């Protein structure tokens, strides 16, 4: 599903060039539970942003689902993300004034789905993550773990085949983090490709594939296809 070939990412500040990703090449097959690991500043989040079309490579190839998306326009990426990718962020990124139901339904607004159908699908997604009893609660009325479940439900809306999660347990206590990881693992068992950026070795070793980044380079890429998460 995901294939990067000699991907570089540079940032420019005046006349200075700051290389962040350097000759990144790897594949993540369909149905994989993959972890991207590395120290702070190694380029993990930049890499995830490229995978999700939130940033573009300076050079190199990025293939997603058999399609070369390296030079997609913003409009092309907006359409691709809305139909193919669900995002889960460390900081949840929920809209404070909206209920859980309306936060989850929001991506369907951009697809032109009628209101009653949006709410039906959002209710189903929240029930899937165990929050069918919190439909009308706002983020401030939910615990951190519950907010992350809402974020996962939002990522699931529209049934995207790919879930990208950036430190999804980073703001949670250990027990709640284990629950969130169990949920992401369950989604992978249901057939979704899940890619997780994490500092946690505990999370990484539970994945099928580990891609380790240091100083913008891939220094390790291990895959255990037969491993059960």
C-alpha atoms as a printed R data frame, in Angstrom:
    type eleno elety resid chain resno       x       y      z
1   ATOM     1    CA   UNK     A     1   0.000   0.000  0.000
2   ATOM     2    CA   UNK     A     2   2.789   2.454  0.960
3   ATOM     3    CA   UNK     A     3   6.080   2.679 -0.938
4   ATOM     4    CA   UNK     A     4   8.701   5.396 -0.588
5   ATOM     5    CA   UNK     A     5  11.691   5.504 -2.929
6   ATOM     6    CA   UNK     A     6  14.667   7.773 -2.115
7   ATOM     7    CA   UNK     A     7  12.520  10.417 -0.427
8   ATOM     8    CA   UNK     A     8  14.211  13.576  0.821
9   ATOM     9    CA   UNK     A     9  12.711  16.503  2.696
10  ATOM    10    CA   UNK     A    10  14.527  19.813  3.040
11  ATOM    11    CA   UNK     A    11  13.392  22.983  4.757
12  ATOM    12    CA   UNK     A    12  14.677  26.377  3.643
13  ATOM    13    CA   UNK     A    13  15.324  29.342  5.903
14  ATOM    14    CA   UNK     A    14  16.718  32.195  3.870
15  ATOM    15    CA   UNK     A    15  19.725  30.832  2.008
16  ATOM    16    CA   UNK     A    16  20.172  27.952  4.432
17  ATOM    17    CA   UNK     A    17  18.910  24.435  3.696
18  ATOM    18    CA   UNK     A    18  18.038  22.060  6.537
19  ATOM    19    CA   UNK     A    19  17.740  18.408  5.476
20  ATOM    20    CA   UNK     A    20  15.229  16.516  7.618
21  ATOM    21    CA   UNK     A    21  14.660  13.280  5.674
22  ATOM    22    CA   UNK     A    22  17.510  11.726  3.707
23  ATOM    23    CA   UNK     A    23  17.094   8.973  1.135
24  ATOM    24    CA   UNK     A    24  14.112   7.288  2.809
25  ATOM    25    CA   UNK     A    25  13.128   4.012  1.126
26  ATOM    26    CA   UNK     A    26  10.695   1.433  2.518
27  ATOM    27    CA   UNK     A    27   7.396  -0.352  1.918
28  ATOM    28    CA   UNK     A    28   4.459  -0.971  4.242
29  ATOM    29    CA   UNK     A    29   2.172  -3.663  2.788
30  ATOM    30    CA   UNK     A    30  -1.615  -3.605  3.012
31  ATOM    31    CA   UNK     A    31  -2.927  -4.827  6.362
32  ATOM    32    CA   UNK     A    32   0.283  -4.127  8.257
33  ATOM    33    CA   UNK     A    33   0.514  -2.734 11.787
34  ATOM    34    CA   UNK     A    34   3.666  -0.641 11.541
35  ATOM    35    CA   UNK     A    35   5.580   1.513 14.015
36  ATOM    36    CA   UNK     A    36   7.853   4.425 13.094
37  ATOM    37    CA   UNK     A    37  10.251   4.979 15.985
38  ATOM    38    CA   UNK     A    38  13.191   7.227 16.754
39  ATOM    39    CA   UNK     A    39  14.382  10.002 19.073
40  ATOM    40    CA   UNK     A    40  12.915  13.502 19.091
41  ATOM    41    CA   UNK     A    41  14.068  15.454 16.049
42  ATOM    42    CA   UNK     A    42  14.800  12.340 14.013
43  ATOM    43    CA   UNK     A    43  12.189  13.149 11.358
44  ATOM    44    CA   UNK     A    44   9.366  10.805 12.434
45  ATOM    45    CA   UNK     A    45   6.555  13.359 12.386
46  ATOM    46    CA   UNK     A    46   7.790  14.891  9.121
47  ATOM    47    CA   UNK     A    47   7.709  11.415  7.622
48  ATOM    48    CA   UNK     A    48   4.178  10.793  8.885
49  ATOM    49    CA   UNK     A    49   3.065  14.163  7.498
50  ATOM    50    CA   UNK     A    50   4.381  13.125  4.086
51  ATOM    51    CA   UNK     A    51   2.563   9.784  4.329
52  ATOM    52    CA   UNK     A    52  -0.652  11.695  5.031
53  ATOM    53    CA   UNK     A    53  -0.159  14.347  2.369
54  ATOM    54    CA   UNK     A    54   0.168  17.138  4.933
55  ATOM    55    CA   UNK     A    55   3.667  17.775  3.580
56  ATOM    56    CA   UNK     A    56   5.380  16.937  0.295
57  ATOM    57    CA   UNK     A    57   8.792  15.404 -0.444
58  ATOM    58    CA   UNK     A    58  11.520  17.685 -1.765
59  ATOM    59    CA   UNK     A    59  12.408  14.829 -4.103
60  ATOM    60    CA   UNK     A    60  11.831  11.108 -4.432
61  ATOM    61    CA   UNK     A    61   8.750   8.973 -5.043
62  ATOM    62    CA   UNK     A    62   5.763   8.242 -2.830
63  ATOM    63    CA   UNK     A    63   3.342   5.551 -3.997
64  ATOM    64    CA   UNK     A    64   0.062   5.036 -2.140
65  ATOM    65    CA   UNK     A    65  -2.264   2.239 -3.164
66  ATOM    66    CA   UNK     A    66  -0.413   1.803 -6.458
67  ATOM    67    CA   UNK     A    67  -0.683   5.511 -7.338
68  ATOM    68    CA   UNK     A    68   2.234   7.943 -7.494
69  ATOM    69    CA   UNK     A    69   1.136  10.759 -5.164
70  ATOM    70    CA   UNK     A    70   4.520  12.503 -4.992
71  ATOM    71    CA   UNK     A    71   3.350  15.573 -6.889
72  ATOM    72    CA   UNK     A    72  -0.307  15.737 -5.911
73  ATOM    73    CA   UNK     A    73  -1.831  19.195 -5.634
74  ATOM    74    CA   UNK     A    74  -3.505  20.347 -2.421
75  ATOM    75    CA   UNK     A    75  -6.898  19.628 -3.971
76  ATOM    76    CA   UNK     A    76  -5.882  16.122 -5.013
77  ATOM    77    CA   UNK     A    77  -4.515  15.418 -1.540
78  ATOM    78    CA   UNK     A    78  -7.629  16.792  0.158
79  ATOM    79    CA   UNK     A    79  -9.738  14.332 -1.839
80  ATOM    80    CA   UNK     A    80  -7.298  11.462 -1.236
81  ATOM    81    CA   UNK     A    81  -7.176  12.058  2.512
82  ATOM    82    CA   UNK     A    82 -10.927  12.367  2.823
83  ATOM    83    CA   UNK     A    83 -11.496   8.986  1.191
84  ATOM    84    CA   UNK     A    84  -8.380   6.996  2.072
85  ATOM    85    CA   UNK     A    85  -6.741   8.140  5.328
86  ATOM    86    CA   UNK     A    86  -7.856   8.520  8.919
87  ATOM    87    CA   UNK     A    87  -5.659  10.595 11.273
88  ATOM    88    CA   UNK     A    88  -5.204  10.201 15.021
89  ATOM    89    CA   UNK     A    89  -3.172  12.919 16.765
90  ATOM    90    CA   UNK     A    90  -1.462  13.049 20.159
91  ATOM    91    CA   UNK     A    91  -3.384  16.207 21.075
92  ATOM    92    CA   UNK     A    92  -6.750  14.770 19.878
93  ATOM    93    CA   UNK     A    93  -7.568  17.956 17.867
94  ATOM    94    CA   UNK     A    94 -11.264  17.901 18.713
95  ATOM    95    CA   UNK     A    95 -13.376  21.041 18.307
96  ATOM    96    CA   UNK     A    96 -14.291  22.162 21.863
97  ATOM    97    CA   UNK     A    97 -17.743  23.520 21.035
98  ATOM    98    CA   UNK     A    98 -18.938  20.372 19.255
99  ATOM    99    CA   UNK     A    99 -20.299  17.190 20.803
100 ATOM   100    CA   UNK     A   100 -18.512  13.893 20.300
101 ATOM   101    CA   UNK     A   101 -21.111  13.012 17.688
102 ATOM   102    CA   UNK     A   102 -20.570  16.202 15.693
103 ATOM   103    CA   UNK     A   103 -16.766  15.992 15.980
104 ATOM   104    CA   UNK     A   104 -16.845  12.513 14.489
105 ATOM   105    CA   UNK     A   105 -19.338  13.469 11.765
106 ATOM   106    CA   UNK     A   106 -17.319  16.497 10.627
107 ATOM   107    CA   UNK     A   107 -15.241  14.796  7.863
108 ATOM   108    CA   UNK     A   108 -18.455  13.709  6.148
109 ATOM   109    CA   UNK     A   109 -19.494  17.343  5.748
110 ATOM   110    CA   UNK     A   110 -16.746  17.685  3.128
111 ATOM   111    CA   UNK     A   111 -18.121  14.677  1.269
112 ATOM   112    CA   UNK     A   112 -21.556  16.253  1.039
113 ATOM   113    CA   UNK     A   113 -23.207  13.491  3.099
114 ATOM   114    CA   UNK     A   114 -26.670  14.578  4.352
115 ATOM   115    CA   UNK     A   115 -26.890  15.525  8.033
116 ATOM   116    CA   UNK     A   116 -29.005  12.580  9.183
117 ATOM   117    CA   UNK     A   117 -26.682  10.084  7.485
118 ATOM   118    CA   UNK     A   118 -23.605  11.795  8.941
119 ATOM   119    CA   UNK     A   119 -24.999  11.454 12.437
120 ATOM   120    CA   UNK     A   120 -25.989   7.823 11.893
121 ATOM   121    CA   UNK     A   121 -22.473   6.937 10.730
122 ATOM   122    CA   UNK     A   122 -20.883   8.943 13.546
123 ATOM   123    CA   UNK     A   123 -23.040   7.141 16.113
124 ATOM   124    CA   UNK     A   124 -21.938   3.782 14.694
125 ATOM   125    CA   UNK     A   125 -18.268   4.820 14.813
126 ATOM   126    CA   UNK     A   126 -18.558   5.976 18.429
127 ATOM   127    CA   UNK     A   127 -20.261   2.735 19.386
128 ATOM   128    CA   UNK     A   128 -17.398   0.881 17.694
129 ATOM   129    CA   UNK     A   129 -14.905   2.547 20.064
130 ATOM   130    CA   UNK     A   130 -17.088   2.027 23.141
131 ATOM   131    CA   UNK     A   131 -18.528   5.547 23.430
132 ATOM   132    CA   UNK     A   132 -22.123   5.008 22.421
133 ATOM   133    CA   UNK     A   133 -23.106   6.461 25.816
134 ATOM   134    CA   UNK     A   134 -21.131   9.691 25.301
135 ATOM   135    CA   UNK     A   135 -22.592  10.931 22.007
136 ATOM   136    CA   UNK     A   136 -23.601  14.369 23.255
137 ATOM   137    CA   UNK     A   137 -20.670  15.104 25.558
138 ATOM   138    CA   UNK     A   138 -18.233  17.855 24.586
139 ATOM   139    CA   UNK     A   139 -14.459  17.268 24.805
140 ATOM   140    CA   UNK     A   140 -14.189  19.086 28.158
141 ATOM   141    CA   UNK     A   141 -16.660  16.568 29.604
142 ATOM   142    CA   UNK     A   142 -14.546  13.586 28.549
143 ATOM   143    CA   UNK     A   143 -11.373  12.042 29.945
144 ATOM   144    CA   UNK     A   144  -8.176  11.998 27.888
145 ATOM   145    CA   UNK     A   145  -8.748   8.381 26.922
146 ATOM   146    CA   UNK     A   146 -12.327   9.109 25.899
147 ATOM   147    CA   UNK     A   147 -11.197  12.087 23.813
148 ATOM   148    CA   UNK     A   148  -8.692   9.873 22.021
149 ATOM   149    CA   UNK     A   149 -11.455   7.342 21.359
150 ATOM   150    CA   UNK     A   150 -13.518  10.126 19.813
151 ATOM   151    CA   UNK     A   151 -10.497  11.007 17.658
152 ATOM   152    CA   UNK     A   152 -10.187   7.374 16.572
153 ATOM   153    CA   UNK     A   153 -13.903   7.238 15.777
154 ATOM   154    CA   UNK     A   154 -13.444  10.372 13.644
155 ATOM   155    CA   UNK     A   155 -10.541   8.655 11.859
156 ATOM   156    CA   UNK     A   156 -12.791   5.666 11.142
157 ATOM   157    CA   UNK     A   157 -15.659   7.659  9.648
158 ATOM   158    CA   UNK     A   158 -16.054   6.782  5.982
159 ATOM   159    CA   UNK     A   159 -14.147   3.513  6.512
160 ATOM   160    CA   UNK     A   160 -10.656   4.559  5.265
161 ATOM   161    CA   UNK     A   161  -8.238   1.673  4.620
162 ATOM   162    CA   UNK     A   162  -5.281   3.524  6.205
163 ATOM   163    CA   UNK     A   163  -4.988   4.919  9.750
164 ATOM   164    CA   UNK     A   164  -2.047   7.205 10.623
165 ATOM   165    CA   UNK     A   165  -1.495   7.808 14.336
166 ATOM   166    CA   UNK     A   166   1.028  10.343 15.680
167 ATOM   167    CA   UNK     A   167   1.968   9.447 19.271
168 ATOM   168    CA   UNK     A   168  -1.631   8.369 20.000
169 ATOM   169    CA   UNK     A   169  -0.813   7.405 23.598
170 ATOM   170    CA   UNK     A   170   1.605  10.274 24.310
171 ATOM   171    CA   UNK     A   171  -0.813  12.337 26.437
172 ATOM   172    CA   UNK     A   172  -2.317   9.388 28.278
173 ATOM   173    CA   UNK     A   173  -1.455   7.421 31.384
174 ATOM   174    CA   UNK     A   174  -0.055   3.931 30.858
175 ATOM   175    CA   UNK     A   175  -3.275   2.004 31.469
176 ATOM   176    CA   UNK     A   176  -5.306   4.238 29.153
177 ATOM   177    CA   UNK     A   177  -2.542   4.078 26.563
178 ATOM   178    CA   UNK     A   178  -2.743   0.286 26.621
179 ATOM   179    CA   UNK     A   179  -6.505   0.514 25.982
180 ATOM   180    CA   UNK     A   180  -5.974   2.844 23.016
181 ATOM   181    CA   UNK     A   181  -3.272   0.585 21.585
182 ATOM   182    CA   UNK     A   182  -5.576  -2.419 21.996
183 ATOM   183    CA   UNK     A   183  -8.211  -0.528 20.025
184 ATOM   184    CA   UNK     A   184  -5.787   0.295 17.198
185 ATOM   185    CA   UNK     A   185  -4.623  -3.328 17.160
186 ATOM   186    CA   UNK     A   186  -8.231  -4.471 16.908
187 ATOM   187    CA   UNK     A   187  -8.765  -2.169 13.914
188 ATOM   188    CA   UNK     A   188  -5.702  -3.701 12.279
189 ATOM   189    CA   UNK     A   189  -7.136  -7.176 12.835
190 ATOM   190    CA   UNK     A   190 -10.263  -5.989 11.025
191 ATOM   191    CA   UNK     A   191  -8.153  -5.315  7.938
192 ATOM   192    CA   UNK     A   192  -6.990  -1.711  8.252
193 ATOM   193    CA   UNK     A   193  -3.380  -0.705  7.675
194 ATOM   194    CA   UNK     A   194  -2.232   1.175 10.786
195 ATOM   195    CA   UNK     A   195   0.961   3.240 10.974
196 ATOM   196    CA   UNK     A   196   1.946   4.573 14.404
197 ATOM   197    CA   UNK     A   197   4.647   7.110 15.255
198 ATOM   198    CA   UNK     A   198   5.772   6.364 18.797
199 ATOM   199    CA   UNK     A   199   8.588   6.748 21.309
200 ATOM   200    CA   UNK     A   200   7.398   3.618 23.095
201 ATOM   201    CA   UNK     A   201   9.384   0.440 22.542
202 ATOM   202    CA   UNK     A   202   6.531  -1.453 24.201
203 ATOM   203    CA   UNK     A   203   4.201  -0.311 21.431
204 ATOM   204    CA   UNK     A   204   6.799  -0.852 18.714
205 ATOM   205    CA   UNK     A   205   7.505  -4.479 19.578
206 ATOM   206    CA   UNK     A   206   3.777  -5.275 19.400
207 ATOM   207    CA   UNK     A   207   3.706  -4.252 15.726
208 ATOM   208    CA   UNK     A   208   4.307  -6.325 12.587
209 ATOM   209    CA   UNK     A   209   6.861  -3.868 11.220
210 ATOM   210    CA   UNK     A   210   9.295  -1.473 12.896
211 ATOM   211    CA   UNK     A   211  10.898   1.368 10.954
212 ATOM   212    CA   UNK     A   212  13.544   3.162 13.000
213 ATOM   213    CA   UNK     A   213  14.577   6.687 12.032
214 ATOM   214    CA   UNK     A   214  17.677   8.506 13.223
215 ATOM   215    CA   UNK     A   215  18.961  11.826 11.888
216 ATOM   216    CA   UNK     A   216  16.601  11.566  8.919
217 ATOM   217    CA   UNK     A   217  17.782   8.105  7.854
218 ATOM   218    CA   UNK     A   218  16.116   4.696  8.100
219 ATOM   219    CA   UNK     A   219  18.567   2.694 10.181
220 ATOM   220    CA   UNK     A   220  16.333  -0.332 10.787
221 ATOM   221    CA   UNK     A   221  13.358  -1.841  8.961
222 ATOM   222    CA   UNK     A   222  12.147  -5.158 10.329
223 ATOM   223    CA   UNK     A   223   8.989  -6.960  9.321
224 ATOM   224    CA   UNK     A   224   7.338  -9.994 10.901
225 ATOM   225    CA   UNK     A   225   4.481 -10.805  8.557
226 ATOM   226    CA   UNK     A   226   3.308 -13.800 10.545
227 ATOM   227    CA   UNK     A   227   3.261 -12.008 13.892
228 ATOM   228    CA   UNK     A   228  -0.108 -11.616 15.584
229 ATOM   229    CA   UNK     A   229  -0.511  -8.184 17.195
